[in-house]
Amino acid sequence: MYIKDSHLKHLSKIDKVQKRLIEKYDQPQLSKSEDYILDLCKYIIFQQISTKAGNSIYQRFIDFYNLNKNNIILWKEEDCKKIGLSKQKKNYIENIFKEKNSINDLYDCTDQSIIRSKLIKIKGVGNWTIDMFMIFTKGDLNIFPEGDLALINAIKKEYKVKTLDEIRKIAEKWAPYKTISTLYLWESLEDDFPS
């Protein structure tokens, strides 16, 4: 689903911080993905590392994957080290490929609870990864990834709040466009978040 002017008008009307961010930054682009497997690999790579490191590791991963996609389970440990993947992340990515059929069943699914219940069963996929999947892969406009530290810090800075309860109350106001507000807050960090 694409971001519309009416969504931005709604957020601007109900939230003065959002109004300021919407006026300051370019409108974020959001579209549905064509490759759920690679997207999930990307979000696993980006877990708990900086955007810059994530972009660089993901590019090496894609380069290697394009040459070796038919035998991902057989990738050697030294190959993964060259890419920048820890042994744990290599295992998580292998789990994604093992669950390929189950993940591919999600292309026609729009029910967030079904998607979450299927993905959370895959070892290495947690709530943050699922939130990234819902935002950048499924294009869901109403996701608030409260496990994202950069987002939480941006909200604390922009809204002058301290507790998670205060943050959740602010995020609730943004419904049904929590994703759009999240994208603008990430934009305020000027950190080239992956999309």
DATAQUI-V788708 format. One record per residue. N is the residue number from 1. RES is the residue in three letters. PHI is phi as a letter, one per 40 degrees, with the letter a starting at -180 (999 if undefined). D_CENTER is the distance of its C-alpha to the mean C-alpha in Angstrom with 1 decimal. Layout:
N:RES:PHI:D_CENTER, N:RES:PHI:D_CENTER
//
This chain:
1:MET:999:15.5, 2:TYR:c:16.2, 3:ILE:c:16.6, 4:LYS:b:20.3, 5:ASP:d:22.8, 6:SER:c:23.7, 7:HIS:c:20.3, 8:LEU:c:20.6, 9:LYS:c:24.2, 10:HIS:c:23.5, 11:LEU:c:21.1, 12:SER:c:23.6, 13:LYS:c:26.4, 14:ILE:c:25.0, 15:ASP:a:23.5, 16:LYS:c:25.2, 17:VAL:c:22.4, 18:GLN:c:20.1, 19:LYS:d:23.2, 20:ARG:c:23.6, 21:LEU:c:20.1, 22:ILE:c:20.3, 23:GLU:c:23.7, 24:LYS:c:22.7, 25:TYR:b:19.6, 26:ASP:c:19.1, 27:GLN:c:17.5, 28:PRO:c:13.8, 29:GLN:b:13.5, 30:LEU:a:11.5, 31:SER:a:12.6, 32:LYS:c:12.4, 33:SER:c:12.0, 34:GLU:b:15.1, 35:ASP:b:14.1, 36:TYR:c:12.1, 37:ILE:c:13.6, 38:LEU:c:12.6, 39:ASP:c:9.0, 40:LEU:c:9.0, 41:CYS:c:11.2, 42:LYS:c:9.0, 43:TYR:c:6.3, 44:ILE:c:9.7, 45:ILE:d:11.1, 46:PHE:c:8.9, 47:GLN:d:9.6, 48:GLN:f:12.1, 49:ILE:b:13.0, 50:SER:c:13.3, 51:THR:d:11.5, 52:LYS:c:15.0, 53:ALA:c:15.5, 54:GLY:d:12.2, 55:ASN:c:13.2, 56:SER:c:16.7, 57:ILE:c:16.1, 58:TYR:c:13.9, 59:GLN:c:16.7, 60:ARG:c:19.3, 61:PHE:d:17.6, 62:ILE:c:17.6, 63:ASP:d:21.2, 64:PHE:c:22.3, 65:TYR:d:20.7, 66:ASN:c:22.4, 67:LEU:c:25.7, 68:ASN:b:25.3, 69:LYS:c:23.1, 70:ASN:c:25.9, 71:ASN:b:26.3, 72:ILE:d:23.0, 73:ILE:c:24.5, 74:LEU:c:27.3, 75:TRP:d:25.5, 76:LYS:c:27.5, 77:GLU:c:26.5, 78:GLU:c:27.8, 79:ASP:c:25.6, 80:CYS:c:22.5, 81:LYS:c:23.9, 82:LYS:c:24.5, 83:ILE:c:20.9, 84:GLY:h:19.8, 85:LEU:c:18.5, 86:SER:c:19.9, 87:LYS:d:21.9, 88:GLN:c:19.5, 89:LYS:c:16.4, 90:LYS:d:18.9, 91:ASN:c:19.8, 92:TYR:c:16.3, 93:ILE:c:15.8, 94:GLU:c:19.3, 95:ASN:c:18.4, 96:ILE:c:15.8, 97:PHE:c:18.7, 98:LYS:c:21.2, 99:GLU:c:19.3, 100:LYS:d:19.0, 101:ASN:c:21.3, 102:SER:c:19.7, 103:ILE:c:16.2, 104:ASN:c:18.1, 105:ASP:c:19.6, 106:LEU:c:16.4, 107:TYR:d:16.9, 108:ASP:c:19.4, 109:CYS:c:17.9, 110:THR:b:16.8, 111:ASP:c:17.6, 112:GLN:d:14.6, 113:SER:c:16.8, 114:ILE:c:17.8, 115:ILE:d:14.4, 116:ARG:c:13.5, 117:SER:c:17.0, 118:LYS:c:16.8, 119:LEU:c:13.6, 120:ILE:c:14.6, 121:LYS:c:17.8, 122:ILE:c:16.5, 123:LYS:c:17.2, 124:GLY:h:14.4, 125:VAL:b:11.7, 126:GLY:b:11.4, 127:ASN:c:10.0, 128:TRP:c:7.1, 129:THR:c:6.1, 130:ILE:c:7.3, 131:ASP:c:5.5, 132:MET:c:2.0, 133:PHE:c:5.3, 134:MET:c:7.1, 135:ILE:c:5.8, 136:PHE:c:5.7, 137:THR:c:8.0, 138:LYS:c:10.1, 139:GLY:g:10.2, 140:ASP:c:10.9, 141:LEU:c:12.3, 142:ASN:b:12.8, 143:ILE:b:9.8, 144:PHE:b:10.3, 145:PRO:c:8.2, 146:GLU:c:11.5, 147:GLY:c:10.8, 148:ASP:c:9.2, 149:LEU:c:12.5, 150:ALA:c:12.1, 151:LEU:c:11.5, 152:ILE:d:14.3, 153:ASN:c:16.5, 154:ALA:c:16.1, 155:ILE:c:17.2, 156:LYS:d:20.0, 157:LYS:c:21.2, 158:GLU:c:21.0, 159:TYR:b:22.4, 160:LYS:f:24.7, 161:VAL:b:23.7, 162:LYS:b:23.6, 163:THR:c:22.8, 164:LEU:c:19.8, 165:ASP:c:22.1, 166:GLU:c:22.6, 167:ILE:c:18.9, 168:ARG:c:18.4, 169:LYS:c:21.4, 170:ILE:c:20.1, 171:ALA:c:16.8, 172:GLU:c:19.0, 173:LYS:c:21.0, 174:TRP:c:18.1, 175:ALA:d:18.1, 176:PRO:c:17.7, 177:TYR:b:15.5, 178:LYS:d:13.3, 179:THR:c:10.2, 180:ILE:c:12.7, 181:SER:c:13.9, 182:THR:c:10.6, 183:LEU:c:10.2, 184:TYR:c:13.9, 185:LEU:c:13.7, 186:TRP:c:11.2, 187:GLU:d:13.7, 188:SER:c:16.5, 189:LEU:c:15.5, 190:GLU:f:16.2, 191:ASP:b:14.0, 192:ASP:f:12.7, 193:PHE:c:9.0, 194:PRO:c:7.8, 195:SER:b:7.5
//
